[in-house]
Amino acid sequence: LAERFKLSLHRETRELPVYDLKVAKAGSKLPVSKEVNCMSTPPDGAQPVPPQPGQSLCGYVAGPMSGWSTYAALRLQGTKVHMADFISKLALVLGRPVLDKTEFTRDFDLNLRFTADEATIGLPGFGGPGDPGGRRLPADPDLPNIFAALQEQLGLKLASAKGPVEVLVIDHVERPTAN
């Protein structure tokens, strides 16, 4: 890219909108992990191999999976999940960085059910701002949005904030040269 487009860029940290993930006033409801026969996820971020019968895939947050429904019913789930992995998946779903302010250090089991709405902009096809389209399902009236689900089901809350975000800044780029 540098050669063909004369691309030059650098990284810098900027104060941008983020979400702070905190423990709600009523306290955490994160379930402690059950003892299970685990297969760990690959450390390099590669797609995990399906577990063998009788095994669980541990440390991986699956989802957001849509249920077989006429509504946008979504779920994040995992066994022996680390907070950093959960935060990473939340940031993808919300389309904004999420900073961990929970001080939660144990592994936990996760089964978060919520419905898509304008906050889930990181999910193509679920109707967030700038969504390119696709099949859009209406919000599930029986499920809370992700903010309420976090509080009700896990005892966590998201708060809008400004925080440090690493960005790539393009210093220079040109049209590519002919082959």
C-alpha positions as CSV (number, residue, x, y, z in Angstrom):
1,L,0.0,0.0,0.0
2,A,2.8,2.4,0.8
3,E,4.4,1.8,-2.5
4,R,1.4,1.6,-4.8
5,F,-0.7,4.4,-3.1
6,K,2.2,6.4,-1.7
7,L,0.4,5.8,1.6
8,S,1.8,7.1,4.8
9,L,0.1,7.0,8.2
10,H,0.7,7.0,11.9
11,R,-1.1,6.0,15.1
12,E,-2.2,8.5,17.7
13,T,-4.5,8.5,20.7
14,R,-7.5,10.8,20.7
15,E,-10.2,11.6,23.2
16,L,-13.3,10.2,21.6
17,P,-16.8,8.9,22.6
18,V,-16.5,5.6,24.5
19,Y,-18.7,3.6,26.9
20,D,-17.5,2.9,30.4
21,L,-18.7,-0.5,31.6
22,K,-19.3,-0.4,35.4
23,V,-21.0,-2.5,38.0
24,A,-24.6,-1.3,38.6
25,K,-25.6,0.0,42.0
26,A,-27.4,-3.2,42.9
27,G,-24.1,-5.2,42.3
28,S,-22.8,-7.6,39.8
29,K,-24.9,-10.6,38.8
30,L,-22.1,-12.2,36.7
31,P,-22.3,-16.0,37.4
32,V,-19.1,-17.7,38.5
33,S,-17.9,-20.2,35.9
34,K,-19.0,-23.8,36.4
35,E,-16.3,-26.5,36.3
36,V,-16.5,-27.9,32.8
37,N,-14.2,-29.9,30.5
38,C,-12.8,-26.9,28.5
39,M,-11.2,-26.5,25.2
40,S,-9.4,-23.1,25.2
41,T,-9.7,-20.6,22.3
42,P,-6.7,-20.0,20.1
43,P,-4.5,-17.2,21.6
44,D,-3.9,-15.6,18.2
45,G,-7.6,-14.6,17.8
46,A,-8.1,-17.3,15.1
47,Q,-11.6,-18.8,14.8
48,P,-11.9,-21.5,17.4
49,V,-12.2,-25.2,16.4
50,P,-15.6,-26.7,17.5
51,P,-15.2,-28.5,20.8
52,Q,-15.4,-32.3,21.0
53,P,-18.5,-34.0,22.5
54,G,-18.6,-33.4,26.2
55,Q,-16.3,-30.3,25.9
56,S,-17.2,-26.6,26.1
57,L,-15.3,-23.9,24.2
58,C,-14.0,-21.8,27.0
59,G,-12.9,-18.1,27.0
60,Y,-14.8,-17.3,23.8
61,V,-17.8,-15.0,23.4
62,A,-20.1,-16.3,20.7
63,G,-22.6,-14.1,19.1
64,P,-24.4,-11.9,18.6
65,M,-26.5,-14.8,17.4
66,S,-30.1,-14.2,16.3
67,G,-32.7,-16.5,17.4
68,W,-35.2,-18.2,15.1
69,S,-37.8,-15.6,15.4
70,T,-39.6,-12.9,13.6
71,Y,-37.9,-10.4,15.9
72,A,-34.3,-9.2,16.3
73,A,-33.6,-11.4,19.4
74,L,-29.9,-11.5,20.0
75,R,-27.6,-13.4,22.4
76,L,-24.0,-13.2,23.5
77,Q,-22.8,-16.4,25.3
78,G,-19.7,-18.1,26.5
79,T,-18.2,-20.3,29.1
80,K,-15.3,-19.2,31.4
81,V,-15.3,-15.8,29.7
82,H,-12.6,-13.2,30.5
83,M,-13.9,-9.6,30.9
84,A,-11.5,-8.4,28.2
85,D,-13.1,-10.8,25.7
86,F,-16.6,-9.7,26.7
87,I,-15.6,-6.0,26.4
88,S,-14.1,-6.6,22.9
89,K,-17.4,-8.2,21.7
90,L,-19.5,-5.4,23.3
91,A,-17.4,-2.8,21.4
92,L,-18.2,-4.6,18.1
93,V,-21.9,-4.8,18.8
94,L,-22.1,-1.1,19.9
95,G,-19.7,0.3,17.3
96,R,-17.8,2.2,19.9
97,P,-14.9,1.4,22.2
98,V,-15.9,0.0,25.7
99,L,-13.6,0.6,28.7
100,D,-13.6,-1.8,31.6
101,K,-14.3,-0.1,34.8
102,T,-15.7,-3.2,36.6
103,E,-12.6,-4.4,38.4
104,F,-14.0,-7.9,37.8
105,T,-11.1,-10.4,37.5
106,R,-12.8,-13.8,37.7
107,D,-13.9,-15.9,34.7
108,F,-17.7,-16.0,34.3
109,D,-20.3,-17.7,32.3
110,L,-22.3,-15.5,29.9
111,N,-25.8,-15.7,28.5
112,L,-26.9,-12.2,27.6
113,R,-30.2,-11.9,25.7
114,F,-31.3,-8.6,24.1
115,T,-33.0,-7.1,21.2
116,A,-31.4,-4.9,18.5
117,D,-32.1,-1.2,18.4
118,E,-30.4,2.0,17.3
119,A,-27.6,1.4,19.9
120,T,-26.4,-1.8,18.1
121,I,-24.9,0.1,15.2
122,G,-22.0,-2.4,15.0
123,L,-24.4,-5.1,13.7
124,P,-25.1,-4.9,9.9
125,G,-28.7,-5.6,9.1
126,F,-30.1,-4.6,12.5
127,G,-31.0,-1.0,11.7
128,G,-28.4,1.1,13.4
129,P,-27.5,4.6,12.0
130,G,-25.9,4.2,8.6
131,D,-26.9,0.6,8.3
132,P,-26.4,-0.4,4.6
133,G,-29.6,-2.5,4.8
134,G,-30.3,-6.1,4.6
135,R,-33.1,-7.9,6.3
136,R,-34.2,-5.8,9.2
137,L,-36.2,-7.5,11.9
138,P,-38.3,-5.5,14.4
139,A,-37.3,-5.2,18.0
140,D,-38.4,-8.1,20.2
141,P,-41.1,-6.7,22.5
142,D,-40.2,-9.4,25.1
143,L,-36.5,-8.6,25.3
144,P,-34.8,-5.5,26.7
145,N,-32.3,-3.5,24.6
146,I,-28.6,-4.1,25.3
147,F,-28.3,-1.4,28.0
148,A,-31.2,-2.7,30.0
149,A,-30.2,-6.3,29.5
150,L,-26.7,-5.7,30.9
151,Q,-28.2,-4.2,34.0
152,E,-31.0,-6.7,34.5
153,Q,-29.2,-9.9,33.6
154,L,-25.5,-9.2,34.6
155,G,-25.7,-6.3,37.0
156,L,-23.6,-4.1,34.7
157,K,-24.2,-0.7,33.2
158,L,-22.8,1.3,30.3
159,A,-22.2,5.0,30.6
160,S,-21.3,7.3,27.8
161,A,-18.0,9.0,28.3
162,K,-14.9,10.4,26.5
163,G,-11.8,8.3,26.6
164,P,-8.5,7.5,24.9
165,V,-8.9,5.7,21.6
166,E,-6.1,4.7,19.3
167,V,-6.7,5.8,15.7
168,L,-4.9,5.6,12.4
169,V,-4.3,8.9,10.8
170,I,-3.6,9.0,7.1
171,D,-0.9,11.6,6.4
172,H,-0.7,11.1,2.6
173,V,-2.3,9.0,-0.1
174,E,-2.4,9.2,-3.9
175,R,-4.3,7.4,-6.7
176,P,-2.5,4.2,-7.6
177,T,-0.1,4.0,-10.4
178,A,-1.0,1.9,-13.4
179,N,0.1,-1.7,-13.5
